[in-house]
């Protein structure tokens, strides 16, 4: 089962179940404060001195079957090469968890995402299923990470997908190699905007 949720709801759930063993994987420097175990490909043991830190050296996660009560994977899936294996590993090490992903809008808008992200995703609310495709750059990036974080406070619903899963992460990988699209030029849009403003001035 997988469905939409909110990070606020998840944090409330974790606070109510403070005895749960919680893992935050691939979090970088922004781990959920309610997680006592942190796992990342970068050695951040000096940064998380008050947590149990495990460095990830392999695609297979270094944890036992159902070792955790809850696992957090925030802005991780879009980076993973073998996404099928990663999802199956999440299901193996925990019975439930939280997944946070950028929407295709955020994914395309941020400079840093252009090189690092391999997939873009959306959620099918009818089928309750995550839809995964190879990333397509529909527009040239125009925002920095720091800017998108500020916008996230106001437009979070448009920029982030928040999901809760239990037992199984329902998903489908769709082929978009033949998908036809016209890349949006922000320069052309800006020129049209200026042209319209000028015409209004001289009316």
Order of alpha helices (4+ residues) and beta strands (2+ residues): beta-alpha-beta-beta-beta-beta-alpha-beta-alpha-alpha-beta-beta-alpha-beta-beta-alpha
